[in-house]
Each structure stands twice: as structure tokens, then as C-alpha cells.
Amino acid sequence: MKMTKFRWVICAMLFVATTVNYLDRQVLSLTFPDFIKPEFHWTDDNYGTITAWFSLIYAVACLFAGKFIDWMGTKKGYLWSIFVWSVGACLHAACGIATCWFVKDVNSVEALRAVQAGSATAAAIAGVSVWLFLGCRAILALGEAGNFPAAIKVTAEYFPKKDRAFATSIFNSGASVGALAAPLTIPPLAKWCGWEMAFIIIGGAGFIWMFFWQWLYTKPEKSKFVNESELAYVSQDDNEKPAVATEKVEATEKVGVAHKVGVAGVSPANAAAGVPPAASPSDEKPISFFKCFTFRQTWSFIVGKFFTDGVWWFYLFWAPAYFKELGHGPVTGMGQALIFTLYLIVTVVSIYGCKLPTIIFIDKGFFGGNPYMCRMRAMLIFAFFPLAALVTQPLAGVSVWFPACLIGLAAAGHQAWSANIFSTVGDMFPKSTIASVTGMGAMAGGLGSFIIQKGAGKLFTYAETQGQAFSFLGYAGKPAGYMIVFCFCAVAYLIAWCIMKTLVPRYSPIKE
């Protein structure tokens, strides 16, 4: 029987959800330099505060989102997640009108921009609008926290271990594709329809996705789109051959006919041999929330996410503002081209880079074909990519295209790293606990991002105020601030890898 390939349809759905997820995040960063900042009289510190608190709320939500997905189930959990974040994304559009309600002497959205900079009214507008945007970002963060725990759980349900890193890289590339599409769609929408409509149109895409998810998704053993051959392929890790093999089992295996696993989870070969049925993923008892923290494998994942997620979010949130500092804002043709180039590099390199563990290590039998050990070796290679950030600021004076390409290479390293570190959870933990552990790691990544975003915002505002009095490695003022952050971003992955390797030096799956 020819194998169906419905697992790739599900992977495509995860890709679209992740693309929408990152488009919704990017609307603020791409409207900030030319629309939000002048209209609401924000500073870099104000913007850093909003992105930092988004990260922190996202972090706390991620701690519980994984458990929520495990409890609610993948289908319903994912639906609730994208519904909440889509509502939050659309609500941003009301912040201008709401600010007018709370600030005296400002009767219209048009009047916000006309207020004199530095005045008491401008300060009031900034203060009120920051809180309003924070509320919307909080709702967005609560919903978006469920995306990766749900997507990783779905990947574990629909793909065997050897394919998970590649499948994860495909849906995870939605982050870079979303960022790639963002400069081509959001600035034109904001320019011609208003920044409010940019939030509404992009946010509304999530509601369309919900319709297709409701129709298409069920677990593979229950799906009408998955035939017996595909189910046998998907379930190959759950039906490993028992240690005791009889002649009857061997004869049955030679027939090569894959039979769909029933409710009891017994394959024809095992049934003929009298082997007890293996527990299906839905029958597995999840590891308790607090017990997960007693495993080194959990802390290895947490450390890897804590050090590196904030780097990606820094590039995501601050790249448009950085190019604006170089003279090319996101609403200009050159600015859009730079951001597009950056994420084009991320998309191409990360998708093919994530296949590295399979092509170079697993298929050629390195480390006994052990997926975890091969992934760690690949992650070490990817950890060197972000070192490109060290020369970003020095080469910015030569051509603005150097920062676009170098940040793109560094960010591509992150995406390839991210796809593999997510897959290590499936390597180490039972499927019933994957979403919970993924949520813990996402929480740690959010905390790391909070520190970087808030620190960057304060640093850039302080450096701009101090001017030539603030210097670092030959740079003064705001360029010195960017150089400091780029240096951290460059070495964060190597630090994380060394700690992860120390915590889990070899493949050690959790057995419950």
C-alpha cells in the first residue's frame, strides 16, 4: 500500500500558524519607527519596556501553556491559543482612540502627533499609550505562548524521531517567513490604510487558520487522511521490536504489510507473538509538573532557551529600528529591501541547515545513529554562526548591506539551533510530557528575552543621551550600545551549548 503523506499537510498547518504568529509580533516593530514612536512620543526605553514585558508575560504563560496543551488536547488547545492571540493582535488598533479618552486636551488620533514633543501632554500620551499597548501585548503573549508547545506536540504525534528536526525546522521557518513577509506587507498597509488596519488585517488571519485546523486535525491513529502505511511509519518509535523474537514474529515482519494500530495499540506481529500491547501516546501518564524540574534534561533545555531566545527576539524587535538608525526606515524601499534580505537569508539557511543532523550524522551512522548526539553536534556547528554579529557594527560603515547579511546569518544560526533544541525534548521525554517541558523552556527563553529587551531599550536611550561621553570598542553614543548587545548575541550560543553538554553529556532518555 502506497503511503499517504498527510503528516506534511499537518506540518504545513503548523508552518502557517507560526508564520501568522510572527507576523502578529512584527506589526509593532515595523510600525514603531515611523508611526507609533512619533504619534505616541515614545523613547527607545518605552519601546524596550513594551517588548520586555511582552517577553516576560510570554515567559510566564509558556510555563503553563504546555501543561494546558497537554490537558486540553492538541486540537482544542491550539484553537484556543490562536483565538486569544488573534484577538490581542487586533486590539492594538484601538490604542490610539483609547489614549484620547484618558489624556486631556487631546480629542482625536490626529491630535496626538501634533502635541509638542517634550511637553507634559506628550509625556502623558506616552505614559498612557505604553500601558494600553502593554495590555494588548499581554493578551497577544498569552495566546502566542501556546504555539510552540502545541506545534512540538503535534510534531511528536505525526513524525518519527529521525524526521522531527526536519519537520520542526519547516514549521519553525514560519518565524523567518513571517518576518520575511512582514516588511513587504505591514509598512505598505500602515502607510496606505493606517497602522491600525495593519494590526487588524494581520491579526485577522488567525481566525481563518482556525477554520482549517478544526476540519483537518485529529491524531494520526484516528485520522481519515492517514492510511495504514503512513501510520506504521509515524508510529515506528512506539512499536519497537521486543527483546524476545519468535519465528512467528520474524515471519510476519517479512510479509511487510503494515496494519493500522487499533485502540489497544497491538500490531499483528506482536499479537501473534503474544506480546502485551504497548501503551499508546494518549495512554501515557504525564510526568508531574514539579518532577520535571528534577531532571538534568529539563534544565539543559531551559538553559539552552534562556541564553538564546532573547537573541532572536532582539533581532526581530530591533532590526527595523537599527536600520532606521542607519538611515533606512521600514517604510522606505531600501529599508524594506534590507529587512527582506535579512530574513531571506534566515529562511534559506535555516531550512537546509536543520537537515544537517540527518544528512551528515544520522544517515551516515555517526554516534551510532543516535538522534540526540547528532543534534548536539549539529547545534555546536550552528553556535558559531552568530559570531557574525561581532563584525556587524564595524562593517555598517562600509555598506548597510553588511549588517543585513551578517544579522541574517546570525539569525539563521538561531533558527537552525532552535529547531534542533526543540527536537531534543522529543528525544528525551515521553510524548505525554513534551508540551509541558517545551513550555518550561519557552518560559526560560522569555525571561532571557525580557532581560535583553529591557536592557537594550535602557542602554540605547542612555547611550543616545550621553553621546560621545559613552563609548565602547571605539564607538560612541548609540552605536556603542548596539555594539555591546551584538557582542553578547555573538557568544550566547557557545555558552549555552557548553552548559547543556555539561548537564547532559550523553543520550539519557527519561523512563517513567
Secondary structure, DSSP 8 states (H G I E B T S, - for coil): -----HHHHHHHHHHHHHHHHHHHHHHHHHHIIIIIHHHHT--HHHHHHHHHHHHHHHHHHHHHHHHHHHHH-HHHHHHHHHHHHHHHHHHGGGHHHHHHHHSTT--SHHHHHHS-TTSHHHHHHHHHHHHHHHHHHHHHHHHHTTHHHHHHHHHHHHS-HHHHHHHHHHHHHHHHHHHHHHHHHHHHHHHHH-HHHHHHHHHHHHHHHHHHHHHH---GGG-TT--HHHHHHHTTTTS---S---HHHHHHHHH-------TT---HHHHHHT------GGGS----TTGGGG-HHHHHHHHHHHHHHHHHHHHHHHHHHHHHHTT--TTSHHHHHHHHHHHHHHHHHHHHHTTHIIIIIITTTGGGG-HHHHHHHHHHHHTTGGGGGGGHHHHHTT-THHHHHHHHHHHHHHHHHHHHHHHHHHHHS-HHHHHHHHHHHHHHHHHHHHHHHHHHHHHHHHHHHHGGG-EETTEESHHHHHHHHHHHHHHHHHHHHHHHHHH--S------
